[in-house]
Every structure is written in C-alpha cells, then in structure tokens.
Amino acid sequence: MTTNVINKGWFNPISLTVLLVLISVSIILSVLQIVNVQVFVLLILFSGLFATSIRIADQWERAVVLRMGKFKGLRGPGPFMIIPIIDSVSAYIDQRVRVSAFKAEQTLTKDTVPVNVDAVVYWTVWDVEKAALEVQEYQKAIEHIAQTGLRDTIGKHELSTLLQERDKIAEDLQHVLDRNTNPWGITCQTVGINDIAIPQDLADAMSKEAQAERERRARVILGTAETEIAEKFELASRKYTDNPVALHLRGMNMLFEGLKEKGSMVIVPSSALDSMNLGAMGGLVSLAKSNEAFAHE
C-alpha cells in the first residue's frame, strides 16, 4: 500500500534533533539578549521550516517529490532535503515484493459448475515514477484486475481442468496480470491458487464416481489375473499329459505339503487318486505315521 507523507509524519529522529538544537540555540541567544524578540521569533520559524525539510526514506522505499504540484524527482533511500513550502513528498513507494489475496466466489466454470477459488498474487513495483503517476491506488487496482482475470480464467476451463492443471492455470493468470500491470511500472511475479471449493453434493457425487471407477479397475485386474492363471494351468496340463512321471512327482509333492503338519487331513477327489496314484502314496504315508506314533509309545 502507498504510504502518504502525512501518515509517515512531518518529523523523523534527525529532524527532531535538529529542531531541538536550533530552538535551544535560539533560546540561549534570547536569554543572553544577543537577539531581540523579533529575531527570536524568526529563528524559531526558521528552525521549524529547516527541520521539516529533512526527510528520510527507508532502504526499500523511494520518495516521490513534487515541486509546486509538478513531479520533481525521486529521493532516497536514506535522508534527503526538500525546499519547505515549495516542495512536498506526495508518497513513499515500497519496492519490496508484496502479496495480495483475492477470490472468485460462485463463479461458473465452462461446464456450468459453481466454484469458489482463493488465490494470491506476488507483485512488486519496478518503476516508481510510473506507479506514482499512472494509477492512483495501484494495490486496489491489482486486486480488482486479479479478481476479474481469475473469473475469466475459470469461465474458460472445465472443472476437471481446474482441479488437475492448477499450476498451469495460475501461470496463465500470472501472464494476464503482468500484461495489465506493466504499464503501471508493476510486475506480477507469481500467482498461487490456494483452494478450489466445489458444492458438497457435487463433491459427494465425484467421490462415488471415483470409488466406482476404482472398483471397476479392481474387477478388471482380478479378471485378467484369473485368465492368466487359467492359461498357466492349461499349459501345465499339456506338460503333464505327455509326462506321467512328472505328474506322479507333482502328486507326491502336493501330498507331502498337505501332510507335513501333524494332525492334518487332506481331502482329494477320487479322480485325483486314480490319475496321480495318490491312494497308494496316501497309504504309505499313513503307515509311516502309525509306525512313528507306535515307536514314540
């Protein structure tokens, strides 16, 4: 925000010190009767005018000096002097990077969805003379332009684009703002979109849609896995058809895996007993277990 000279004050530490010194000298001269009353009054007036002519601009500021209402030049940073009565400091322009928040409420997207968008813009004054002479309240102007640009940007994009390409939209908005503020000696460096709020019923519908999509993909993956498993089993069956020894070994391995735990029971189809000769193997295993239990007793 532009700081007026009235808000900054007529006096600063240097001018106050000079004023006190000059008044003290004037009083001493008057007490010693070196000067009469008329000269003493003139000295006091001179002290006040001289003190108010000393101004200070901070390191990040530039002072806009007008002479009889006409632009004279820029002063600062640091102390500087003006001609009393003739010169005036109209404003102190802050050249630091500043941030302005703005929002667009109930703005319709391209697919007619009302959204509330909160954003911020980081900007700085790079030409103090233009900023002081071209626009009256440049901070408010930036906020209004940013809000208008944000509404226009929202209206040109669908909701899905706003949610997925937030950075790109912020970059486009930054270019629009920079193009409008450059003639004022101001540059918009960055625009950030903080939040995009959508109606609650729409948010619930989108959540259900996303959940249904995840469930569909899970079923597709499960079906694909079942197909791959069936293909592998078909390939294995072809291998076992021409190699009964391999099938017999596979049956023994399956039986061993099922019976290696004590007290376990394995139920297999009768067709498997015949094709893989599991009946004989099961009897041998049971006999071995019985002999082992008798030996322990």
Salt bridges, closest charged atoms under 4 A:
ASP58 OD2 - LYS8 NZ 3.74
GLU61 OE1 - LYS8 NZ 3.09
ASP87 OD1 - ARG67 NE 2.72
ASP94 OD2 - ARG96 NH2 2.78
GLU105 OE2 - LYS103 NZ 3.93
GLU137 OE1 - LYS140 NZ 3.31
GLU171 OE2 - HIS175 NE2 3.88
ASP172 OD2 - LYS168 NZ 3.33
GLU213 OE2 - ARG216 NH2 2.64
GLU215 OE2 - ARG219 NH2 2.86
GLU234 OE2 - ARG238 NH2 2.75
GLU257 OE1 - LYS260 NZ 2.96
GLU292 OE2 - HIS296 NE2 3.95
